[in-house]
Amino acid sequence: MKKILLFTTKYLLVMVLGVTLLSSCLDKEPGSAIPQEEAMLTYSDAEQTMIGIYAQMKSSALWSGLLTLLPDIQTDLVYAVDGYTNTYGTIWQWDIRPTNSEVEAVYASLYSVISNCNFYLERVDAVRNSLVDDQAIEALDIYTGEVFAIRALCYSELLKLYCKAYDPATAQNELGVVLRSQFSTEEAITRSSLEESYRFVLSDLERAEELLDEENDMPGSPYMTLAMAYALHARVALYMQDWEAAVEYSSRVIDSKSFSLMSTKTSTYSQYSDYDYMWLYDNGTEVIWRQGFTTTSYGGALGQVFLNYNNDYTYFYPDYVPAEWVLNLYDQNDLRYSSFFFNGQTGYDHGLAWPLLVKYYGNVSFIESALIYHVSMPKPFRLAEQYLIRAEAYCRMQTPNYSLAAKDLTTLRSARYLSGGNINLTADNWIDQIAAERVRELYMEGFRLHDYKRWGKLYKGGEGFTRTPQLNTLDEGSSLSVKADNPLFVWPIPQHEIESPGSMVQPNESNK
């Protein structure tokens, strides 16, 4: 009954939360157009506020756009095509400044969601105390757990992009993020330590895990669930170098009966393989959390810059094409290649023909019913990542267990390969194998920049990467060489945040 009550009421209500961005992303923002003292007084108000937060999260600056694409475009995974539209050009060329509009948009959008989470959390106790119906109280507690999970997720993304990688030995002395936990109460606009910031995320996750219920865990959920909180906890633990916790929480998800890896060799749902179906229809048994889009309510178009097919519906005009070294990572038995790439002819005058990224070609139902191209529902948490997290954590424990790590990678690869997929890990090869598998599985899902940053000298001795020009790619940027200690692996704090009245926000090295 709990699950039915929770999910049916959400599907029936639609409300978009009004947000007014002020001079600073950290200024208080109204939870709605209703005066604050009159807002969120009832269970229905709380429910609408909750739905508004989810609507706000669809922003193209977040998972359906910049937050997913930019960290991978910035690194070594794609090349800008000669004649491209210059979309995200400054990011690809590493000309990243505190006034960069994309850097500002991600920062502002994450803090905007946080602000509305704070608004909900400030008022929810009064709403709960007014309720007498046990089912409503139970459902409201689950909503509250979702809000804690959302706030934890937003802060974790800010930490990933705007802060250095977490090192337990130095985190207390490194800059974290501005922590805002209140809506009405004034708080100092200054950055907490990196350690305090990560502990705040863990605290929110602990609250979420207390309130959420595994009964609501289901593949393809558009809402925060207990499994999603565990998956985020595993990711954060990996980033904090807490290998035991990373194994513990990823195991909770992997061992759950709610999720299973989608296979490239079976066709349960359509004529497509199950794995292809997951990307074509944005659902599947390994999707822990996806954003729920419809043809009348959706976010950005993740596949636009890789295809631009809707320019003339005849040719592709990609802004970016996959790096050749990435294409060469997939062997002939790895069926992910055909799921992600298609050798397409472009419409450019130079006639480039190249394997184009079709992972985000667009939801087939959206294309067929409304001619909406290149819009895919983001899937920020999939079971596959949990196997990768646990495998890496096994390798990095004080007493490494390469056998268990190899078993996890083999399990993942077996679901992706036509045959074979077995892998052997040793003290000498594990980091290269883990890094390669993360590219193969998580390509263009927004992990590469932070992987370089957190691995540092462990990966390729800290040499970072050097781009080698490809056929018909843009000259400027195609020969870029970037060491792993480059300050721009940490995005600059937006300049208006530093200069806004009353701000004590300290800049990053990349601000200078």
C-alpha positions as CSV (number, residue, x, y, z in Angstrom):
1,M,0.0,0.0,0.0
2,K,2.9,2.3,0.8
3,K,4.4,2.0,-2.7
4,I,1.0,2.5,-4.4
5,L,0.2,5.6,-2.4
6,L,3.6,7.2,-2.9
7,F,3.9,6.7,-6.6
8,T,0.4,7.1,-7.8
9,T,0.0,10.5,-6.2
10,K,3.2,11.6,-7.7
11,Y,2.2,10.6,-11.2
12,L,-1.1,12.5,-10.8
13,L,0.4,15.8,-9.8
14,V,2.3,18.1,-12.0
15,M,3.8,21.4,-10.8
16,V,6.8,23.4,-11.8
17,L,8.6,25.3,-9.0
18,G,9.1,28.9,-9.9
19,V,12.7,30.1,-9.3
20,T,14.1,33.6,-9.4
21,L,17.9,33.7,-9.7
22,L,19.3,36.7,-7.9
23,S,22.8,38.2,-8.1
24,S,24.3,35.3,-6.2
25,C,23.5,31.6,-6.6
26,L,23.6,31.4,-2.8
27,D,20.9,34.0,-2.1
28,K,17.6,32.7,-0.8
29,E,15.1,31.9,-3.5
30,P,11.4,31.5,-3.1
31,G,10.0,28.0,-3.0
32,S,7.1,29.2,-5.1
33,A,5.2,32.4,-6.1
34,I,3.2,32.0,-2.8
35,P,4.5,34.2,0.1
36,Q,6.9,32.2,2.2
37,E,4.8,32.3,5.4
38,E,1.8,30.9,3.4
39,A,3.8,28.2,1.5
40,M,3.9,24.5,2.2
41,L,1.4,24.3,5.0
42,T,-0.3,21.0,4.1
43,Y,0.5,17.5,2.9
44,S,-0.6,18.5,-0.6
45,D,1.7,21.6,-0.5
46,A,4.6,19.4,0.5
47,E,3.8,17.0,-2.3
48,Q,3.7,19.8,-4.9
49,T,6.9,21.2,-3.6
50,M,8.5,17.8,-4.0
51,I,7.3,17.5,-7.5
52,G,8.6,21.0,-8.2
53,I,12.1,20.0,-7.1
54,Y,12.1,17.1,-9.5
55,A,10.9,19.4,-12.3
56,Q,13.7,21.8,-11.4
57,M,16.3,18.9,-11.7
58,K,15.4,18.5,-15.4
59,S,17.3,21.6,-16.2
60,S,19.6,21.3,-19.2
61,A,22.4,22.7,-17.0
62,L,22.2,19.5,-15.0
63,W,22.0,15.8,-15.8
64,S,20.2,16.2,-19.1
65,G,23.0,18.5,-20.4
66,L,26.0,20.3,-19.0
67,L,26.6,18.3,-15.9
68,T,26.8,15.1,-17.9
69,L,28.5,16.2,-21.0
70,L,31.1,18.8,-20.1
71,P,33.3,16.7,-17.8
72,D,33.9,14.3,-20.7
73,I,34.0,16.8,-23.5
74,Q,36.8,18.6,-21.5
75,T,39.0,15.6,-21.4
76,D,40.3,13.1,-24.0
77,L,37.1,11.3,-25.1
78,V,36.0,13.5,-28.0
79,Y,37.3,15.8,-30.7
80,A,35.6,19.0,-32.1
81,V,34.9,18.7,-35.8
82,D,36.1,21.3,-38.2
83,G,33.1,23.5,-38.9
84,Y,31.4,22.8,-35.6
85,T,29.0,25.3,-34.0
86,N,31.5,26.2,-31.2
87,T,29.0,24.8,-28.7
88,Y,31.1,24.1,-25.5
89,G,34.2,25.2,-27.4
90,T,35.8,27.0,-24.5
91,I,35.4,23.8,-22.4
92,W,36.9,21.6,-25.0
93,Q,39.8,24.0,-25.5
94,W,40.5,24.4,-21.8
95,D,39.8,28.1,-22.0
96,I,37.7,27.8,-18.8
97,R,37.2,31.1,-16.9
98,P,35.2,32.2,-13.8
99,T,32.8,34.0,-16.2
100,N,32.2,31.0,-18.4
101,S,28.4,30.7,-18.8
102,E,28.4,26.9,-18.6
103,V,30.4,26.9,-15.4
104,E,28.0,29.5,-13.9
105,A,24.9,27.6,-15.1
106,V,25.9,24.3,-13.4
107,Y,26.8,26.0,-10.2
108,A,23.7,28.1,-10.1
109,S,21.4,25.2,-11.0
110,L,22.8,22.9,-8.3
111,Y,22.5,25.6,-5.6
112,S,19.0,26.4,-6.8
113,V,17.9,22.8,-6.2
114,I,19.6,22.8,-2.8
115,S,17.8,26.0,-1.9
116,N,14.4,24.5,-2.5
117,C,15.4,21.3,-0.7
118,N,16.3,23.6,2.3
119,F,12.9,25.2,2.0
120,Y,11.1,21.9,2.1
121,L,13.2,20.6,5.0
122,E,12.6,23.8,7.0
123,R,8.8,23.4,6.8
124,V,8.2,19.7,6.7
125,D,8.2,19.1,10.5
126,A,5.2,21.5,10.9
127,V,3.4,19.7,8.1
128,R,4.1,16.3,9.7
129,N,2.9,17.5,13.1
130,S,-0.4,18.5,11.5
131,L,-1.1,15.1,10.1
132,V,-3.2,12.4,11.7
133,D,-3.4,9.9,8.9
134,D,-0.7,7.2,9.3
135,Q,-0.3,6.6,5.5
136,A,0.1,10.3,4.8
137,I,2.8,10.5,7.6
138,E,4.6,7.5,6.1
139,A,4.5,8.9,2.6
140,L,5.7,12.3,3.8
141,D,8.6,10.7,5.6
142,I,9.6,9.0,2.3
143,Y,9.4,12.4,0.5
144,T,11.7,13.8,3.2
145,G,14.1,11.0,2.6
146,E,14.1,11.8,-1.1
147,V,14.9,15.4,-0.4
148,F,17.9,14.5,1.8
149,A,19.1,12.2,-1.1
150,I,18.6,15.0,-3.6
151,R,20.5,17.5,-1.5
152,A,23.3,15.0,-1.0
153,L,23.5,14.4,-4.7
154,C,23.7,18.1,-5.6
155,Y,26.4,18.7,-3.1
156,S,28.3,15.7,-4.3
157,E,28.3,17.1,-7.8
158,L,29.5,20.5,-6.6
159,L,32.3,18.8,-4.8
160,K,33.2,16.7,-7.9
161,L,33.5,19.8,-10.1
162,Y,34.5,22.7,-8.0
163,C,36.9,21.1,-5.5
164,K,40.1,19.1,-5.4
165,A,40.0,15.4,-5.2
166,Y,39.5,14.1,-1.6
167,D,42.7,13.0,0.2
168,P,42.1,11.9,3.8
169,A,45.5,13.3,4.8
170,T,44.8,16.8,3.6
171,A,41.0,17.2,3.3
172,Q,40.7,19.1,6.5
173,N,42.8,21.9,5.0
174,E,41.4,22.0,1.5
175,L,38.5,24.1,0.3
176,G,35.1,22.4,0.0
177,V,31.8,24.1,-0.9
178,V,29.6,26.7,0.7
179,L,27.2,24.6,2.8
180,R,23.7,25.9,3.1
181,S,21.3,23.9,5.3
182,Q,18.8,26.6,6.1
183,F,16.4,28.6,4.0
184,S,15.2,31.5,6.2
185,T,18.2,31.7,8.5
186,E,21.2,33.7,7.4
187,E,24.4,31.7,7.0
188,A,27.9,32.8,6.3
189,I,28.8,32.7,2.6
190,T,32.1,31.0,3.0
191,R,33.5,27.7,2.0
192,S,33.7,24.8,4.4
193,S,36.6,22.5,4.4
194,L,36.6,19.6,2.0
195,E,36.3,17.2,4.9
196,E,33.3,19.0,6.4
197,S,31.6,19.2,3.0
198,Y,31.9,15.4,2.4
199,R,30.7,14.7,5.9
200,F,27.7,16.9,5.2
201,V,26.9,14.7,2.2
202,L,27.3,11.5,4.3
203,S,25.0,13.0,7.0
204,D,22.3,13.7,4.4
205,L,22.7,10.2,3.0
206,E,22.3,8.7,6.5
207,R,19.1,10.6,7.0
208,A,17.9,9.5,3.5
209,E,18.7,5.9,4.3
210,E,16.8,6.0,7.5
211,L,13.6,7.3,5.9
212,L,13.6,5.6,2.5
213,D,12.2,2.1,2.2
214,E,13.5,-0.8,0.0
215,E,9.9,-1.6,-0.9
216,N,10.1,1.4,-3.3
217,D,13.3,0.2,-5.0
218,M,12.5,-0.6,-8.6
219,P,14.3,-0.4,-12.0
220,G,13.9,2.8,-13.8
221,S,12.5,4.8,-10.9
222,P,12.2,8.5,-11.6
223,Y,12.4,9.2,-7.9
224,M,15.1,8.9,-5.2
225,T,15.0,5.4,-3.6
226,L,16.9,3.6,-0.9
227,A,18.9,1.8,-3.6
228,M,19.8,5.2,-5.2
229,A,21.0,6.5,-1.8
230,Y,23.2,3.4,-1.4
231,A,24.5,3.8,-4.9
232,L,25.5,7.5,-4.2
233,H,26.9,6.5,-0.9
234,A,29.2,3.9,-2.7
235,R,30.3,6.6,-5.2
236,V,31.0,9.1,-2.5
237,A,32.9,6.5,-0.4
238,L,35.1,5.7,-3.4
239,Y,35.8,9.4,-3.9
240,M,36.7,9.7,-0.2
241,Q,39.1,6.7,-0.5
242,D,37.0,4.8,2.0
243,W,37.4,1.5,0.3
244,E,35.6,-0.6,2.9
245,A,32.5,1.6,2.7
246,A,32.6,1.7,-1.1
247,V,32.5,-2.1,-1.1
248,E,29.8,-2.2,1.6
249,Y,27.4,0.1,-0.1
250,S,28.0,-1.0,-3.7
251,S,27.4,-4.6,-2.4
252,R,24.0,-3.5,-1.0
253,V,23.0,-2.5,-4.5
254,I,24.6,-5.4,-6.3
255,D,23.1,-7.9,-3.9
256,S,19.6,-6.4,-4.2
257,K,17.1,-8.5,-6.0
258,S,15.6,-5.4,-7.5
259,F,18.3,-4.9,-10.2
260,S,20.2,-6.9,-12.8
261,L,22.5,-6.1,-15.6
262,M,21.0,-5.6,-19.1
263,S,22.4,-8.1,-21.5
264,T,23.6,-7.4,-25.0
265,K,22.7,-11.0,-26.0
266,T,19.1,-11.2,-25.0
267,S,16.0,-9.5,-26.4
268,T,13.3,-9.5,-23.7
269,Y,11.5,-6.3,-24.6
270,S,11.7,-5.8,-28.3
271,Q,13.6,-6.7,-31.4
272,Y,16.6,-4.8,-29.8
273,S,19.0,-6.4,-27.3
274,D,18.1,-5.6,-23.7
275,Y,21.1,-3.3,-23.5
276,D,20.2,-1.4,-26.6
277,Y,16.6,-1.2,-25.3
278,M,17.9,0.6,-22.2
279,W,19.4,3.4,-24.3
280,L,16.7,3.5,-26.9
281,Y,13.8,3.5,-24.5
282,D,15.5,4.8,-21.3
283,N,14.5,1.9,-19.1
284,G,15.9,-1.4,-18.0
285,T,16.6,-3.6,-15.0
286,E,19.9,-2.0,-14.2
287,V,18.7,1.6,-14.1
288,I,18.7,2.6,-10.4
289,W,17.5,6.2,-11.0
290,R,16.6,8.0,-14.2
291,Q,14.9,11.3,-14.8
292,G,11.4,10.9,-15.9
293,F,10.7,12.8,-19.2
294,T,7.6,13.0,-21.3
295,T,7.1,14.6,-24.7
296,T,5.6,17.6,-22.9
297,S,8.1,17.8,-20.0
298,Y,11.7,17.1,-20.6
299,G,15.1,18.6,-20.2
300,G,18.1,19.1,-22.5
301,A,19.0,17.0,-25.5
302,L,22.1,15.0,-24.6
303,G,22.7,13.7,-28.1
304,Q,22.4,17.1,-30.0
305,V,26.1,17.9,-30.1
306,F,27.0,14.4,-31.3
307,L,24.6,14.3,-34.2
308,N,22.6,17.4,-35.0
309,Y,20.5,15.3,-37.3
310,N,17.6,17.7,-36.9
311,N,19.4,20.4,-38.7
312,D,18.0,19.1,-42.0
313,Y,16.9,15.5,-41.1
314,T,19.2,14.3,-43.9
315,Y,22.7,14.4,-42.7
316,F,24.5,14.4,-39.4
317,Y,26.4,17.6,-38.3
318,P,28.2,16.5,-35.2
319,D,30.0,19.1,-33.1
320,Y,32.1,16.3,-31.5
321,V,33.1,12.8,-32.6
322,P,34.6,10.0,-30.5
323,A,38.3,9.9,-30.0
324,E,39.9,7.1,-32.1
325,W,41.7,5.7,-29.1
326,V,38.3,5.2,-27.4
327,L,36.9,3.4,-30.4
328,N,40.0,1.1,-30.3
329,L,39.3,0.1,-26.7
330,Y,36.4,-2.1,-27.7
331,D,37.3,-5.5,-29.1
332,Q,35.2,-7.4,-31.7
333,N,33.2,-9.3,-29.1
334,D,32.3,-6.2,-27.1
335,L,28.7,-5.4,-28.2
336,R,28.7,-2.0,-26.5
337,Y,30.5,-0.7,-29.6
338,S,27.5,-1.2,-31.8
339,S,25.2,0.2,-29.0
340,F,27.2,3.4,-28.7
341,F,28.6,4.1,-32.2
342,F,27.4,4.1,-35.8
343,N,29.6,4.8,-38.8
344,G,27.7,7.8,-40.2
345,Q,28.2,10.3,-43.1
346,T,28.3,13.9,-42.0
347,G,26.8,16.8,-44.0
348,Y,30.0,19.0,-43.7
349,D,31.7,20.1,-46.9
350,H,34.7,18.0,-46.0
351,G,32.5,15.0,-46.0
352,L,33.8,13.4,-42.8
353,A,32.6,9.8,-42.3
354,W,33.3,8.6,-38.8
355,P,31.8,6.4,-36.0
356,L,29.4,8.8,-34.4
357,L,28.0,8.6,-30.9
358,V,24.4,7.3,-31.1
359,K,24.2,6.4,-27.4
360,Y,22.0,9.5,-27.0
361,Y,20.3,9.4,-30.4
362,G,17.1,10.0,-28.5
363,N,14.2,8.1,-27.0
364,V,12.5,6.2,-29.8
365,S,9.0,6.9,-28.4
366,F,9.7,10.6,-28.4
367,I,10.9,10.5,-32.0
368,E,8.0,8.4,-33.3
369,S,5.3,10.3,-31.5
370,A,6.5,13.9,-31.5
371,L,9.7,14.1,-33.7
372,I,11.7,15.0,-30.6
373,Y,15.3,14.0,-31.5
374,H,18.3,13.5,-29.3
375,V,16.4,13.7,-26.0
376,S,17.3,10.8,-23.8
377,M,16.3,10.4,-20.1
378,P,19.5,10.7,-18.1
379,K,20.4,7.6,-16.1
380,P,22.9,8.9,-13.5
381,F,22.8,5.7,-11.5
382,R,23.1,2.3,-13.1
383,L,24.1,-1.0,-11.6
384,A,27.1,-1.2,-14.0
385,E,28.8,1.7,-12.1
386,Q,28.4,-0.2,-8.8
387,Y,30.4,-3.1,-10.2
388,L,33.1,-0.7,-11.3
389,I,33.1,1.0,-7.9
390,R,33.4,-2.2,-6.0
391,A,36.1,-3.6,-8.4
392,E,38.3,-0.5,-7.9
393,A,37.7,-0.4,-4.1
394,Y,38.8,-4.1,-3.9
395,C,42.0,-3.1,-5.7
396,R,42.8,-0.2,-3.5
397,M,42.2,-1.7,-0.1
398,Q,45.1,-2.1,2.3
399,T,45.1,-5.7,1.4
400,P,44.0,-5.7,-2.3
401,N,41.8,-8.5,-3.5
402,Y,42.4,-8.6,-7.3
403,S,40.5,-11.8,-7.6
404,L,37.2,-10.4,-6.4
405,A,37.8,-7.2,-8.5
406,A,38.4,-9.3,-11.6
407,K,35.2,-11.3,-10.8
408,D,33.2,-8.1,-10.8
409,L,34.6,-6.8,-14.0
410,T,34.1,-10.2,-15.6
411,T,30.5,-10.2,-14.5
412,L,30.0,-6.8,-16.1
413,R,31.8,-7.7,-19.3
414,S,30.0,-11.0,-19.6
415,A,26.7,-9.0,-19.9
416,R,28.2,-6.9,-22.7
417,Y,30.3,-9.4,-24.7
418,L,29.1,-11.8,-27.4
419,S,31.4,-14.3,-25.9
420,G,34.2,-14.2,-23.3
421,G,34.8,-11.1,-21.3
422,N,37.0,-12.7,-18.6
423,I,39.7,-10.4,-17.3
424,N,42.7,-10.8,-15.0
425,L,43.8,-8.1,-12.6
426,T,47.2,-7.8,-11.0
427,A,49.1,-5.2,-8.9
428,D,50.7,-4.1,-12.2
429,N,47.7,-3.7,-14.4
430,W,44.6,-3.0,-12.3
431,I,44.5,0.8,-12.7
432,D,44.8,0.6,-16.5
433,Q,42.2,-2.1,-16.7
434,I,39.8,-0.3,-14.4
435,A,40.3,3.0,-16.2
436,A,39.7,1.4,-19.6
437,E,36.6,-0.4,-18.4
438,R,35.2,2.8,-17.0
439,V,35.6,4.5,-20.4
440,R,34.0,1.5,-22.2
441,E,31.0,1.4,-20.0
442,L,30.5,5.0,-18.8
443,Y,31.4,6.8,-22.0
444,M,30.0,10.4,-22.1
445,E,28.2,10.0,-18.8
446,G,30.4,12.6,-17.0
447,F,33.0,10.7,-15.0
448,R,36.3,11.1,-16.9
449,L,37.3,14.5,-15.6
450,H,37.0,13.5,-12.0
451,D,38.6,10.2,-12.6
452,Y,41.7,11.9,-13.9
453,K,41.6,14.3,-10.9
454,R,41.2,11.7,-8.2
455,W,43.6,9.2,-9.6
456,G,46.4,11.8,-10.0
457,K,49.8,10.2,-10.3
458,L,48.4,6.7,-9.9
459,Y,47.2,6.7,-13.5
460,K,49.8,7.1,-16.2
461,G,52.2,8.6,-13.6
462,G,50.1,11.8,-13.6
463,E,50.9,12.5,-17.3
464,G,47.3,13.3,-18.0
465,F,46.5,13.2,-21.7
466,T,47.7,14.5,-25.0
467,R,45.3,14.8,-27.9
468,T,46.5,13.7,-31.4
469,P,44.7,15.4,-34.3
470,Q,42.1,13.3,-36.1
471,L,40.6,13.5,-39.5
472,N,38.7,16.8,-40.1
473,T,38.9,17.8,-36.5
474,L,39.5,21.4,-35.3
475,D,43.1,22.4,-35.3
476,E,42.8,24.5,-32.1
477,G,42.6,22.0,-29.3
478,S,43.4,18.8,-31.2
479,S,47.0,18.8,-30.0
480,L,46.3,19.9,-26.4
481,S,48.5,18.3,-23.7
482,V,47.2,18.4,-20.1
483,K,48.9,17.1,-17.0
484,A,46.8,15.6,-14.2
485,D,47.8,18.4,-11.9
486,N,46.5,21.1,-14.2
487,P,44.4,23.6,-12.0
488,L,41.5,23.5,-14.5
489,F,40.7,19.9,-13.5
490,V,39.0,21.9,-10.7
491,W,36.5,24.3,-12.2
492,P,36.7,28.0,-11.1
493,I,34.1,29.4,-8.7
494,P,31.9,31.7,-10.8
495,Q,33.2,35.3,-10.5
496,H,29.9,36.8,-9.5
497,E,29.8,34.5,-6.5
498,I,33.1,35.8,-5.3
499,E,32.2,39.5,-6.0
500,S,28.6,39.5,-4.7
501,P,27.9,41.7,-1.7
502,G,28.7,40.0,1.6
503,S,30.4,37.1,-0.1
504,M,33.4,35.5,1.6
505,V,33.7,32.7,-1.0
506,Q,37.3,31.9,-1.6
507,P,38.4,31.3,-5.2
508,N,40.1,28.2,-6.6
509,E,43.5,28.2,-8.2
510,S,41.7,28.1,-11.6
511,N,40.1,31.5,-10.8
512,K,43.5,33.2,-11.1
